[in-house]
Structures are given as structure tokens and as C-alpha cells.
Amino acid sequence: MAPSRVDILQGTLDMLVLKAVSFTPMHGYNILAWLRQATNGELLLEDAALYPALHRLEARHLIDSEWGTSENNRRARYYRLTTAGRKALRTERENWGRYVALVARIMDAPQPA
């Protein structure tokens, strides 16, 4: 049986985009493709949600962009992580780790006496 797909949790898209562009500059389609590949297609991520996130991250100076030519010879906007973005990604990753650990602790907690 195929695993069910999971909706993206509110507030996590920016962190995931920062992670995607931390490897190499990517255009929007490549970011989506990488996120889908990294999650074996289990993460439900709408194309329309990505572009507002990219604009938001660029406005916060966490990513920069420049025009380039894609693999299929089309003009595409490539996004790359800035120094501030790298720092933000580190912070987001630490906060996410703490959050996941806290939720796991609550889910595994015994019934109150």
C-alpha cells in the first residue's frame, strides 16, 4: 500500500525552501522537484504556494535571485541562499528539532494521575 500524502505544515515552507537552495542556486520548478523527490512524493506542496514563499524570503534578504537559463533553455529566475539565509536556516533547523522533540515527548507522555 502506498503511503498517504502529507499536507505541508503551516510555517514550514520557508524553512524547506531555504534548505533546498542551500545546496546550489535553483529555479522554482527545481525547488519543487527537489522537495518532492526528497519526500518521495509524500509531501503535498502546491506550486502556487512556492512563489509567495520565494518572494517573502527575498524580501527578508534570506535569498537572492538572478535570471538565468534553465536546463530546457528557458529563461528562469534562480534563487540562492544569502549569508543571512544560511544563519536563518541554522536557527530554523534548531528550533524545528526542539519542536519535534517536545511534540514527541507530549505524544509519549503517560496519562495524568
N, CA, C and O atoms as a GROMACS GRO file, in nm:
protein
  452
    1MET      N    1   0.084  -0.118   0.000
    1MET     CA    2   0.000   0.000   0.000
    1MET      C    3   0.089   0.124   0.000
    1MET      O    4   0.184   0.134   0.078
    2ALA      N    5   0.058   0.219  -0.087
    2ALA     CA    6   0.138   0.341  -0.096
    2ALA      C    7   0.113   0.429   0.026
    2ALA      O    8   0.001   0.436   0.077
    3PRO      N    9   0.219   0.496   0.074
    3PRO     CA   10   0.200   0.585   0.189
    3PRO      C   11   0.108   0.701   0.152
    3PRO      O   12   0.106   0.745   0.037
    4SER      N   13   0.034   0.748   0.250
    4SER     CA   14  -0.055   0.861   0.223
    4SER      C   15   0.028   0.988   0.213
    4SER      O   16   0.138   0.997   0.268
    5ARG      N   17  -0.025   1.083   0.144
    5ARG     CA   18   0.044   1.211   0.127
    5ARG      C   19   0.016   1.299   0.247
    5ARG      O   20  -0.088   1.286   0.312
    6VAL      N   21   0.109   1.388   0.276
    6VAL     CA   22   0.103   1.472   0.395
    6VAL      C   23   0.098   1.618   0.352
    6VAL      O   24   0.179   1.663   0.272
    7ASP      N   25   0.002   1.691   0.407
    7ASP     CA   26  -0.004   1.836   0.383
    7ASP      C   27   0.114   1.902   0.451
    7ASP      O   28   0.156   1.862   0.559
    8ILE      N   29   0.166   2.005   0.387
    8ILE     CA   30   0.275   2.080   0.447
    8ILE      C   31   0.223   2.155   0.569
    8ILE      O   32   0.116   2.215   0.564
    9LEU      N   33   0.298   2.150   0.678
    9LEU     CA   34   0.256   2.220   0.799
    9LEU      C   35   0.276   2.369   0.782
    9LEU      O   36   0.377   2.414   0.729
   10GLN      N   37   0.179   2.444   0.826
   10GLN     CA   38   0.187   2.589   0.817
   10GLN      C   39   0.314   2.637   0.887
   10GLN      O   40   0.346   2.593   0.997
   11GLY      N   41   0.386   2.726   0.821
   11GLY     CA   42   0.506   2.782   0.880
   11GLY      C   43   0.634   2.706   0.849
   11GLY      O   44   0.741   2.748   0.892
   12THR      N   45   0.624   2.594   0.776
   12THR     CA   46   0.745   2.516   0.747
   12THR      C   47   0.797   2.536   0.605
   12THR      O   48   0.911   2.499   0.577
   13LEU      N   49   0.718   2.591   0.517
   13LEU     CA   50   0.758   2.603   0.377
   13LEU      C   51   0.885   2.686   0.362
   13LEU      O   52   0.975   2.648   0.288
   14ASP      N   53   0.893   2.799   0.432
   14ASP     CA   54   1.012   2.884   0.420
   14ASP      C   55   1.138   2.807   0.458
   14ASP      O   56   1.239   2.816   0.389
   15MET      N   57   1.132   2.731   0.566
   15MET     CA   58   1.247   2.653   0.611
   15MET      C   59   1.285   2.550   0.504
   15MET      O   60   1.404   2.531   0.476
   16LEU      N   61   1.188   2.484   0.444
   16LEU     CA   62   1.215   2.382   0.344
   16LEU      C   63   1.274   2.444   0.217
   16LEU      O   64   1.362   2.384   0.155
   17VAL      N   65   1.227   2.561   0.179
   17VAL     CA   66   1.283   2.630   0.062
   17VAL      C   67   1.427   2.671   0.090
   17VAL      O   68   1.514   2.655   0.004
   18LEU      N   69   1.453   2.724   0.210
   18LEU     CA   70   1.590   2.760   0.245
   18LEU      C   71   1.681   2.639   0.236
   18LEU      O   72   1.794   2.649   0.187
   19LYS      N   73   1.634   2.525   0.282
   19LYS     CA   74   1.714   2.403   0.274
   19LYS      C   75   1.740   2.366   0.128
   19LYS      O   76   1.853   2.331   0.093
   20ALA      N   77   1.639   2.374   0.045
   20ALA     CA   78   1.655   2.337  -0.096
   20ALA      C   79   1.763   2.422  -0.164
   20ALA      O   80   1.848   2.368  -0.234
   21VAL      N   81   1.760   2.552  -0.143
   21VAL     CA   82   1.856   2.639  -0.212
   21VAL      C   83   1.990   2.648  -0.139
   21VAL      O   84   2.079   2.720  -0.182
   22SER      N   85   2.004   2.575  -0.028
   22SER     CA   86   2.132   2.576   0.044
   22SER      C   87   2.237   2.496  -0.031
   22SER      O   88   2.357   2.514  -0.007
   23PHE      N   89   2.195   2.407  -0.121
   23PHE     CA   90   2.288   2.324  -0.196
   23PHE      C   91   2.349   2.398  -0.314
   23PHE      O   92   2.471   2.400  -0.333
   24THR      N   93   2.262   2.458  -0.392
   24THR     CA   94   2.302   2.524  -0.516
   24THR      C   95   2.188   2.616  -0.558
   24THR      O   96   2.073   2.592  -0.520
   25PRO      N   97   2.215   2.719  -0.636
   25PRO     CA   98   2.103   2.802  -0.685
   25PRO      C   99   2.004   2.716  -0.764
   25PRO      O  100   2.044   2.630  -0.843
   26MET      N  101   1.877   2.740  -0.742
   26MET     CA  102   1.772   2.665  -0.810
   26MET      C  103   1.661   2.758  -0.854
   26MET      O  104   1.637   2.862  -0.791
   27HIS      N  105   1.593   2.721  -0.962
   27HIS     CA  106   1.473   2.794  -1.001
   27HIS      C  107   1.352   2.723  -0.939
   27HIS      O  108   1.365   2.612  -0.887
   28GLY      N  109   1.237   2.787  -0.946
   28GLY     CA  110   1.118   2.737  -0.876
   28GLY      C  111   1.084   2.593  -0.905
   28GLY      O  112   1.055   2.516  -0.813
   29TYR      N  113   1.085   2.555  -1.032
   29TYR     CA  114   1.049   2.418  -1.067
   29TYR      C  115   1.146   2.319  -1.004
   29TYR      O  116   1.105   2.213  -0.956
   30ASN      N  117   1.276   2.352  -1.004
   30ASN     CA  118   1.375   2.263  -0.942
   30ASN      C  119   1.356   2.253  -0.792
   30ASN      O  120   1.377   2.146  -0.734
   31ILE      N  121   1.316   2.362  -0.728
   31ILE     CA  122   1.290   2.359  -0.584
   31ILE      C  123   1.176   2.262  -0.555
   31ILE      O  124   1.186   2.176  -0.467
   32LEU      N  125   1.067   2.276  -0.630
   32LEU     CA  126   0.953   2.185  -0.612
   32LEU      C  127   0.992   2.040  -0.638
   32LEU      O  128   0.955   1.950  -0.563
   33ALA      N  129   1.067   2.019  -0.745
   33ALA     CA  130   1.108   1.883  -0.780
   33ALA      C  131   1.195   1.823  -0.670
   33ALA      O  132   1.180   1.706  -0.635
   34TRP      N  133   1.287   1.903  -0.616
   34TRP     CA  134   1.375   1.852  -0.510
   34TRP      C  135   1.294   1.818  -0.384
   34TRP      O  136   1.316   1.714  -0.323
   35LEU      N  137   1.202   1.906  -0.347
   35LEU     CA  138   1.120   1.880  -0.228
   35LEU      C  139   1.035   1.754  -0.247
   35LEU      O  140   1.020   1.675  -0.154
   36ARG      N  141   0.981   1.735  -0.365
   36ARG     CA  142   0.901   1.615  -0.393
   36ARG      C  143   0.989   1.490  -0.392
   36ARG      O  144   0.951   1.386  -0.338
   37GLN      N  145   1.107   1.500  -0.452
   37GLN     CA  146   1.199   1.387  -0.456
   37GLN      C  147   1.249   1.352  -0.315
   37GLN      O  148   1.258   1.235  -0.279
   38ALA      N  149   1.283   1.455  -0.236
   38ALA     CA  150   1.335   1.432  -0.101
   38ALA      C  151   1.232   1.366  -0.010
   38ALA      O  152   1.268   1.299   0.086
   39THR      N  153   1.103   1.383  -0.042
   39THR     CA  154   0.997   1.325   0.040
   39THR      C  155   0.929   1.208  -0.031
   39THR      O  156   0.822   1.164   0.010
   40ASN      N  157   0.990   1.159  -0.137
   40ASN     CA  158   0.931   1.051  -0.217
   40ASN      C  159   0.788   1.082  -0.260
   40ASN      O  160   0.704   0.992  -0.270
   41GLY      N  161   0.762   1.209  -0.285
   41GLY     CA  162   0.630   1.249  -0.332
   41GLY      C  163   0.522   1.251  -0.225
   41GLY      O  164   0.404   1.270  -0.256
   42GLU      N  165   0.560   1.232  -0.099
   42GLU     CA  166   0.460   1.225   0.008
   42GLU      C  167   0.416   1.362   0.056
   42GLU      O  168   0.308   1.376   0.114
   43LEU      N  169   0.498   1.465   0.034
   43LEU     CA  170   0.463   1.599   0.080
   43LEU      C  171   0.374   1.666  -0.022
   43LEU      O  172   0.411   1.679  -0.138
   44LEU      N  173   0.256   1.708   0.021
   44LEU     CA  174   0.164   1.781  -0.066
   44LEU      C  175   0.204   1.927  -0.067
   44LEU      O  176   0.189   1.998   0.032
   45LEU      N  177   0.256   1.970  -0.179
   45LEU     CA  178   0.301   2.108  -0.192
   45LEU      C  179   0.250   2.162  -0.324
   45LEU      O  180   0.288   2.114  -0.431
   46GLU      N  181   0.166   2.261  -0.316
   46GLU     CA  182   0.109   2.322  -0.436
   46GLU      C  183   0.208   2.421  -0.496
   46GLU      O  184   0.275   2.495  -0.424
   47ASP      N  185   0.217   2.420  -0.628
   47ASP     CA  186   0.305   2.514  -0.698
   47ASP      C  187   0.275   2.658  -0.657
   47ASP      O  188   0.366   2.738  -0.640
   48ALA      N  189   0.149   2.688  -0.642
   48ALA     CA  190   0.107   2.826  -0.610
   48ALA      C  191   0.156   2.872  -0.474
   48ALA      O  192   0.165   2.992  -0.450
   49ALA      N  193   0.188   2.781  -0.385
   49ALA     CA  194   0.237   2.819  -0.252
   49ALA      C  195   0.385   2.857  -0.256
   49ALA      O  196   0.431   2.934  -0.172
   50LEU      N  197   0.459   2.804  -0.352
   50LEU     CA  198   0.604   2.826  -0.355
   50LEU      C  199   0.640   2.970  -0.386
   50LEU      O  200   0.726   3.027  -0.320
   51TYR      N  201   0.578   3.028  -0.485
   51TYR     CA  202   0.622   3.160  -0.531
   51TYR      C  203   0.600   3.270  -0.428
   51TYR      O  204   0.687   3.357  -0.416
   52PRO      N  205   0.490   3.272  -0.354
   52PRO     CA  206   0.480   3.370  -0.246
   52PRO      C  207   0.590   3.349  -0.140
   52PRO      O  208   0.641   3.446  -0.083
   53ALA      N  209   0.626   3.224  -0.114
   53ALA     CA  210   0.734   3.196  -0.018
   53ALA      C  211   0.866   3.250  -0.070
   53ALA      O  212   0.943   3.309   0.007
   54LEU      N  213   0.894   3.232  -0.198
   54LEU     CA  214   1.018   3.285  -0.255
   54LEU      C  215   1.022   3.436  -0.246
   54LEU      O  216   1.126   3.493  -0.212
   55HIS      N  217   0.911   3.502  -0.275
   55HIS     CA  218   0.906   3.649  -0.265
   55HIS      C  219   0.924   3.694  -0.121
   55HIS      O  220   0.993   3.793  -0.094
   56ARG      N  221   0.863   3.623  -0.028
   56ARG     CA  222   0.874   3.655   0.114
   56ARG      C  223   1.019   3.641   0.161
   56ARG      O  224   1.071   3.728   0.230
   57LEU      N  225   1.084   3.532   0.122
   57LEU     CA  226   1.223   3.509   0.162
   57LEU      C  227   1.317   3.611   0.100
   57LEU      O  228   1.415   3.653   0.162
   58GLU      N  229   1.288   3.650  -0.023
   58GLU     CA  230   1.372   3.751  -0.089
   58GLU      C  231   1.354   3.888  -0.022
   58GLU      O  232   1.450   3.962  -0.004
   59ALA      N  233   1.230   3.921   0.015
   59ALA     CA  234   1.204   4.048   0.084
   59ALA      C  235   1.274   4.053   0.219
   59ALA      O  236   1.311   4.161   0.266
   60ARG      N  237   1.292   3.939   0.281
   60ARG     CA  238   1.361   3.932   0.411
   60ARG      C  239   1.513   3.918   0.393
   60ARG      O  240   1.586   3.904   0.491
   61HIS      N  241   1.559   3.921   0.269
   61HIS     CA  242   1.702   3.911   0.234
   61HIS      C  243   1.764   3.778   0.277
   61HIS      O  244   1.883   3.771   0.307
   62LEU      N  245   1.682   3.673   0.279
   62LEU     CA  246   1.733   3.540   0.313
   62LEU      C  247   1.775   3.464   0.187
   62LEU      O  248   1.853   3.370   0.193
   63ILE      N  249   1.722   3.508   0.073
   63ILE     CA  250   1.765   3.456  -0.056
   63ILE      C  251   1.782   3.573  -0.152
   63ILE      O  252   1.722   3.679  -0.134
   64ASP      N  253   1.865   3.552  -0.252
   64ASP     CA  254   1.881   3.646  -0.364
   64ASP      C  255   1.837   3.573  -0.488
   64ASP      O  256   1.829   3.450  -0.490
   65SER      N  257   1.810   3.648  -0.593
   65SER     CA  258   1.775   3.584  -0.718
   65SER      C  259   1.839   3.656  -0.835
   65SER      O  260   1.873   3.774  -0.827
   66GLU      N  261   1.856   3.581  -0.943
   66GLU     CA  262   1.902   3.640  -1.068
   66GLU      C  263   1.849   3.555  -1.182
   66GLU      O  264   1.822   3.436  -1.166
   67TRP      N  265   1.835   3.618  -1.296
   67TRP     CA  266   1.785   3.548  -1.413
   67TRP      C  267   1.894   3.464  -1.475
   67TRP      O  268   2.011   3.504  -1.476
   68GLY      N  269   1.856   3.349  -1.525
   68GLY     CA  270   1.948   3.260  -1.593
   68GLY      C  271   1.872   3.176  -1.693
   68GLY      O  272   1.754   3.201  -1.719
   69THR      N  273   1.939   3.077  -1.749
   69THR     CA  274   1.878   2.987  -1.847
   69THR      C  275   1.865   2.849  -1.784
   69THR      O  276   1.961   2.794  -1.731
   70SER      N  277   1.744   2.794  -1.792
   70SER     CA  278   1.717   2.662  -1.733
   70SER      C  279   1.773   2.551  -1.821
   70SER      O  280   1.826   2.576  -1.929
   71GLU      N  281   1.760   2.428  -1.772
   71GLU     CA  282   1.808   2.310  -1.842
   71GLU      C  283   1.742   2.294  -1.978
   71GLU      O  284   1.803   2.240  -2.071
   72ASN      N  285   1.618   2.340  -1.990
   72ASN     CA  286   1.547   2.327  -2.118
   72ASN      C  287   1.554   2.457  -2.200
   72ASN      O  288   1.469   2.484  -2.285
   73ASN      N  289   1.658   2.536  -2.170
   73ASN     CA  290   1.689   2.657  -2.246
   73ASN      C  291   1.582   2.766  -2.236
   73ASN      O  292   1.562   2.844  -2.330
   74ARG      N  293   1.516   2.771  -2.122
   74ARG     CA  294   1.418   2.877  -2.096
   74ARG      C  295   1.474   2.973  -1.993
   74ARG      O  296   1.558   2.936  -1.911
   75ARG      N  297   1.427   3.093  -1.999
   75ARG     CA  298   1.466   3.193  -1.901
   75ARG      C  299   1.400   3.159  -1.767
   75ARG      O  300   1.280   3.134  -1.762
   76ALA      N  301   1.479   3.159  -1.659
   76ALA     CA  302   1.426   3.123  -1.527
   76ALA      C  303   1.497   3.206  -1.421
   76ALA      O  304   1.612   3.246  -1.437
   77ARG      N  305   1.425   3.230  -1.314
   77ARG     CA  306   1.482   3.304  -1.201
   77ARG      C  307   1.543   3.202  -1.106
   77ARG      O  308   1.475   3.112  -1.058
   78TYR      N  309   1.672   3.218  -1.078
   78TYR     CA  310   1.745   3.128  -0.989
   78TYR      C  311   1.759   3.193  -0.852
   78TYR      O  312   1.793   3.311  -0.842
   79TYR      N  313   1.733   3.115  -0.749
   79TYR     CA  314   1.739   3.164  -0.611
   79TYR      C  315   1.856   3.098  -0.540
   79TYR      O  316   1.883   2.979  -0.558
   80ARG      N  317   1.926   3.177  -0.459
   80ARG     CA  318   2.037   3.124  -0.381
   80ARG      C  319   2.029   3.180  -0.239
   80ARG      O  320   1.975   3.288  -0.215
   81LEU      N  321   2.085   3.104  -0.148
   81LEU     CA  322   2.086   3.141  -0.007
   81LEU      C  323   2.186   3.254   0.017
   81LEU      O  324   2.297   3.251  -0.036
   82THR      N  325   2.148   3.351   0.096
   82THR     CA  326   2.240   3.457   0.137
   82THR      C  327   2.305   3.416   0.270
   82THR      O  328   2.269   3.314   0.328
   83THR      N  329   2.398   3.495   0.315
   83THR     CA  330   2.461   3.469   0.446
   83THR      C  331   2.355   3.474   0.556
   83THR      O  332   2.354   3.390   0.645
   84ALA      N  333   2.266   3.573   0.548
   84ALA     CA  334   2.157   3.582   0.646
   84ALA      C  335   2.065   3.461   0.635
   84ALA      O  336   2.014   3.413   0.736
   85GLY      N  337   2.043   3.412   0.514
   85GLY     CA  338   1.959   3.295   0.493
   85GLY      C  339   2.022   3.170   0.552
   85GLY      O  340   1.952   3.086   0.609
   86ARG      N  341   2.154   3.157   0.539
   86ARG     CA  342   2.223   3.042   0.597
   86ARG      C  343   2.209   3.042   0.749
   86ARG      O  344   2.186   2.938   0.811
   87LYS      N  345   2.221   3.160   0.809
   87LYS     CA  346   2.206   3.173   0.954
   87LYS      C  347   2.061   3.142   0.994
   87LYS      O  348   2.037   3.072   1.093
   88ALA      N  349   1.965   3.193   0.918
   88ALA     CA  350   1.823   3.167   0.946
   88ALA      C  351   1.792   3.019   0.934
   88ALA      O  352   1.717   2.964   1.015
   89LEU      N  353   1.849   2.953   0.834
   89LEU     CA  354   1.827   2.810   0.817
   89LEU      C  355   1.880   2.732   0.937
   89LEU      O  356   1.814   2.640   0.985
   90ARG      N  357   1.997   2.768   0.984
   90ARG     CA  358   2.054   2.703   1.103
   90ARG      C  359   1.961   2.718   1.223
   90ARG      O  360   1.934   2.622   1.295
   91THR      N  361   1.912   2.841   1.243
   91THR     CA  362   1.821   2.870   1.355
   91THR      C  363   1.691   2.793   1.340
   91THR      O  364   1.643   2.733   1.436
   92GLU      N  365   1.633   2.794   1.219
   92GLU     CA  366   1.508   2.722   1.194
   92GLU      C  367   1.525   2.573   1.218
   92GLU      O  368   1.436   2.508   1.274
   93ARG      N  369   1.637   2.518   1.176
   93ARG     CA  370   1.662   2.375   1.195
   93ARG      C  371   1.671   2.340   1.343
   93ARG      O  372   1.616   2.240   1.387
   94GLU      N  373   1.740   2.424   1.421
   94GLU     CA  374   1.750   2.402   1.566
   94GLU      C  375   1.612   2.412   1.631
   94GLU      O  376   1.576   2.328   1.713
   95ASN      N  377   1.536   2.516   1.595
   95ASN     CA  378   1.402   2.533   1.651
   95ASN      C  379   1.311   2.416   1.614
   95ASN      O  380   1.234   2.368   1.696
   96TRP      N  381   1.321   2.370   1.489
   96TRP     CA  382   1.240   2.258   1.443
   96TRP      C  383   1.274   2.133   1.523
   96TRP      O  384   1.185   2.059   1.565
   97GLY      N  385   1.402   2.109   1.544
   97GLY     CA  386   1.444   1.992   1.621
   97GLY      C  387   1.388   1.993   1.762
   97GLY      O  388   1.342   1.891   1.813
   98ARG      N  389   1.393   2.110   1.825
   98ARG     CA  390   1.337   2.122   1.961
   98ARG      C  391   1.187   2.100   1.959
   98ARG      O  392   1.132   2.033   2.047
   99TYR      N  393   1.119   2.156   1.860
   99TYR     CA  394   0.974   2.141   1.850
   99TYR      C  395   0.936   1.995   1.832
   99TYR      O  396   0.846   1.946   1.901
  100VAL      N  397   1.002   1.926   1.741
  100VAL     CA  398   0.972   1.785   1.717
  100VAL      C  399   0.995   1.703   1.844
  100VAL      O  400   0.915   1.616   1.878
  101ALA      N  401   1.104   1.732   1.915
  101ALA     CA  402   1.133   1.659   2.039
  101ALA      C  403   1.024   1.685   2.144
  101ALA      O  404   0.984   1.593   2.216
  102LEU      N  405   0.978   1.808   2.154
  102LEU     CA  406   0.873   1.841   2.251
  102LEU      C  407   0.741   1.773   2.217
  102LEU      O  408   0.673   1.720   2.305
  103VAL      N  409   0.705   1.774   2.089
  103VAL     CA  410   0.581   1.708   2.048
  103VAL      C  411   0.592   1.558   2.074
  103VAL      O  412   0.496   1.497   2.121
  104ALA      N  413   0.706   1.498   2.044
  104ALA     CA  414   0.725   1.355   2.070
  104ALA      C  415   0.713   1.326   2.218
  104ALA      O  416   0.654   1.225   2.257
  105ARG      N  417   0.769   1.413   2.301
  105ARG     CA  418   0.759   1.394   2.446
  105ARG      C  419   0.614   1.398   2.491
  105ARG      O  420   0.572   1.318   2.574
  106ILE      N  421   0.537   1.492   2.437
  106ILE     CA  422   0.395   1.502   2.473
  106ILE      C  423   0.320   1.379   2.424
  106ILE      O  424   0.237   1.325   2.498
  107MET      N  425   0.346   1.336   2.302
  107MET     CA  426   0.274   1.220   2.247
  107MET      C  427   0.307   1.091   2.322
  107MET      O  428   0.225   1.000   2.327
  108ASP      N  429   0.424   1.084   2.381
  108ASP     CA  430   0.466   0.964   2.455
  108ASP      C  431   0.443   0.978   2.605
  108ASP      O  432   0.474   0.885   2.681
  109ALA      N  433   0.389   1.090   2.649
  109ALA     CA  434   0.369   1.112   2.791
  109ALA      C  435   0.262   1.018   2.848
  109ALA      O  436   0.163   0.987   2.780
  110PRO      N  437   0.281   0.973   2.970
  110PRO     CA  438   0.180   0.886   3.031
  110PRO      C  439   0.053   0.966   3.065
  110PRO      O  440   0.054   1.088   3.073
  111GLN      N  441  -0.052   0.892   3.086
  111GLN     CA  442  -0.179   0.953   3.125
  111GLN      C  443  -0.160   1.021   3.260
  111GLN      O  444  -0.091   0.967   3.348
  112PRO      N  445  -0.222   1.140   3.278
  112PRO     CA  446  -0.208   1.208   3.408
  112PRO      C  447  -0.273   1.123   3.518
  112PRO      O  448  -0.369   1.049   3.495
  113ALA      N  449  -0.217   1.137   3.636
  113ALA     CA  450  -0.268   1.060   3.750
  113ALA      C  451  -0.399   1.114   3.800
  113ALA      O  452  -0.456   1.061   3.895
   0.00000   0.00000   0.00000
